[in-house]
């Protein structure tokens, strides 16, 4: 494993795009998190987003996991580019000539996906802890370390999504087309979900039962929107006598579905590579 990772990171070390996109990902999340902690004075009114409770423990685990998931596209570009570079730079053929098997090649990419996912998750944990300890109204250990299932869900979500990107990179060979395929697949899933929801079943619960097995939808279900959990939203809903309760929890079967898709993507990547004459 370490040998394969060493080979991959040796390649990434000389990739300027990888460095730039990684810096953008980590830097952008840090900037936006710090931006939310700044107090603004607007027309004589002091406003600070952190005062709305978004950095309160344990809510911050949910909020930051959901928010950070939107930025994963930057690392997804790194994964897709990593695959396309193997073809454009002919390093894939050279690795196979040097004795690396196709199975080891796919595993080396998957190990890289795991490293990116773990590092990204640890970064979210670190930033969340710093912001939470600085702004949270609740700092008891029992509260701080509750709701950590959202961090686990975020990690599984990244692994599944990056594995999908790895598969697309092998399938299409060109990063731009692979990202385009990813976007088209997202539109395709959205259309199917819409048809099932409004034309065929007309029932959100039954539609959700079926669409939870779609690859991108299953990943999205791991960390649902956290905004209606905010006290200010709940208070407004109560005043309007509107029910906005939702199931925010992370369920074991949702994790299993995404892990199953991850295994499918890795297996499909290997089978696709094995069937090609390189």
Secondary structure as GFF3:
##gff-version 3
##sequence-region A 1 278
A	DSSP	alpha_helix	2	13	.	.	.	ID=ss1
A	DSSP	alpha_helix	16	36	.	.	.	ID=ss2
A	DSSP	beta_strand	39	42	.	.	.	ID=ss3
A	DSSP	beta_strand	45	48	.	.	.	ID=ss4
A	DSSP	three_ten_helix	49	52	.	.	.	ID=ss5
A	DSSP	alpha_helix	59	69	.	.	.	ID=ss6
A	DSSP	alpha_helix	72	88	.	.	.	ID=ss7
A	DSSP	alpha_helix	91	97	.	.	.	ID=ss8
A	DSSP	alpha_helix	102	135	.	.	.	ID=ss9
A	DSSP	alpha_helix	141	144	.	.	.	ID=ss10
A	DSSP	alpha_helix	149	172	.	.	.	ID=ss11
A	DSSP	alpha_helix	175	195	.	.	.	ID=ss12
A	DSSP	pi_helix	196	200	.	.	.	ID=ss13
A	DSSP	alpha_helix	204	211	.	.	.	ID=ss14
A	DSSP	alpha_helix	215	220	.	.	.	ID=ss15
A	DSSP	three_ten_helix	227	229	.	.	.	ID=ss16
A	DSSP	alpha_helix	231	239	.	.	.	ID=ss17
A	DSSP	alpha_helix	252	275	.	.	.	ID=ss18
###
